[in-house]
Amino acid sequence: MDSFIDNEPLEGAVVKGTVVAIEKDLAIIDVGLKTEGRIALKEFGQAGRDGTIKVGSIVEVYVDRVENAAGEAVLSREKARREESWVKLEAMHLANERVEGIIFNQVKGGFTVDLEGAIAFLPRSQVDIRPIRDIAPLMNVPQPFQILKMDKRRGNIVVSRRAILEESRAEQRSEIVQQLEEGQVVDGVVKNITDYGAFVDLGGIDGLLHVTDIAWRRVNHPTEVLTIGETIKVQIVRINHESHRISLGMKQLQADPWDGIEAKYPINAKFSGRVTNITDYGAFVELEPGIEGLIHVSEMSWTKKNVHPGKIVSTSQEVEVVVLEVDPDKRRISLGLKQTLANPWESFAEKFPVGAIIEGEVKNKTEFGLFIGLDGDVDGMVHLSDIDWQKAGEIALEDYNRGDMVQAKVLDVDVEKERISLGIKQLSTGEASSSAGGSDAGETGGIKKGSVVTGTVTEVNEGGIEVRIADSEMTAFIRRADLSRDRNDQRPERFSKGEKVDARVVQYDRKTQRISLSIKALEIAEEKEAVANYGSSDSGASLGDILGAALKGRDSN
């Protein structure tokens, strides 16, 4: 009884025992108890280690029970080794030390590792820095691991092989980076290619060769120039010693084609190039390898204003362009495509001078007039006031529809503003001639430049007012800016239909029968006349006194 009492504390402890016999696959172990215990020989062998024992060997075993139903001690070599390993591993985990283990089995989501008796789990993501397909070379080979997590209550240990590799790699990268300098030219092997560049192996560390640093010319994708496994010569452009990131360049090893660019491409000179890229705002043209210019959408066509550049040019097309601007600092060249063609407004002015009669199709009908399609793919506009002598503009406009073929007289061509003014009513001069008092009317008191006429307001719109000249069928349009000398009174809405107004003739073209009126010009002329007749430089009279006297004198007449 005393011996049992003394040995009870042995349960759950690791003790040393002696192998007294080996029977078949069992080892008989004496640990100093009343009876020996039996342990399967396989418990003495670890994966990848020699587990051979013999009679007389001293081994550590775990006492599970002092005596079972058969009267034998229940011992375990595996539990003893696990208990011993846990104590050792916990200390190493706290000290953040590496542990040695053997991968011996594959399970769901990873592998099992023997850490000198303790079984740990190695997740598949922690095997290597990059995913590996064949794990066989790593099986049953002693190698270092890093313990990520330990839970003794649940008996869980999670280890990582990847952490060891990353640490070693970081040390290696740091050592290599210290040997490199910005501006240094080195050889490298293209390791991987992406849309934005290529990763180049510099002998243990990767550098990024961005697509914009491959060549001075435009490279749409790195595969146009590089292939995986190719050895290339690169220059180290930039090194970040904190993140160990290295930027590389190939074009830096070649002469900069932008040097002396202004002399090579003078303004207004004509060159040929190839369209390399098309965007919503224009097209890029390669003039030579490494030199590209932009044709802005506004410089692509004289007449096609709101068309996508892709409908005018296509990629890889050879085009002629004119240099409009060169900015070597910003590495920009502005090109023009339309400048290589004749200006259609200049061509039209040469072919159809003022007074010429043209014929065209009504392309558009707006609230202020008609747009007529003309030679050279340009449009001319017939203003409301130039449609008919007798009818009001809006009423006369109703007589025309899109697609109608009409004749008109050229009234004005403004090449700079790209405007052509046409008149339909000017084709018939009978009304204007009779109302002007015959062919000599301009000299005998009829309508002429500088004369004052009275008109009746027939239309009011945002741009001004339309009036019919008294005692005639002639109409004229007074622009907003000519409605008054005072800017506050230059409002068309202060006039109403049927109201009579006086205005001065500022332009009268007998050939085109076009009349321009201005109330503002009349007010200025009346003021000058009043000052001349009723005031002097030394009279001391105010402008109000002078104008009052002038108005009084005019009323008395």
ABEGO torsion letter per residue (X at the ends): XAAAAAAAAABGBBBBBBBABBBEABBBBBAGBABBBBBBAAAABBBGBBABBBBGBBBBBBBABABBAAGBBBBBAAAAAAAAAAAAAAAAAAAGBBBBBBBABBBBGEBBBBBGGBBBBBBAAAABABBBABAAAABGBBBBBBBABBBAAAGBBBBBAAAAAAAAAAAAAAAAAAABBBGBBBBBBBABBBAAEBBBBAGGBBBBBBAAAABABBBABAAAABBBGBBBBBBBABBBAAAGBBBBBAAAABBBAABGAAAABBBGBBBBBBBABBBAAEBBBBABBGBBBBBBAAAABAABAABBAAAABBBGBBBBBBBABBBAAAGBBBBBAAAABBBAAAAAAAABBBGBBBBBBBABBBAAEBBBBBBGGBBBBBBAAAABAABBAAAAAAABBBGBBBBBBBABBBAAAGBBBBBAAAABAAAAAAAAGEAAAAAAGBBBBGBBBBBBBABBBAAEBBBBBBGBABBBBBBAAAABABAAABBAAABBBGBBBBBBBABBBAAAGBBBBBAAAAAAAAAAAAAAAABBAAAGBBAAAAAAAAAAAAAAX
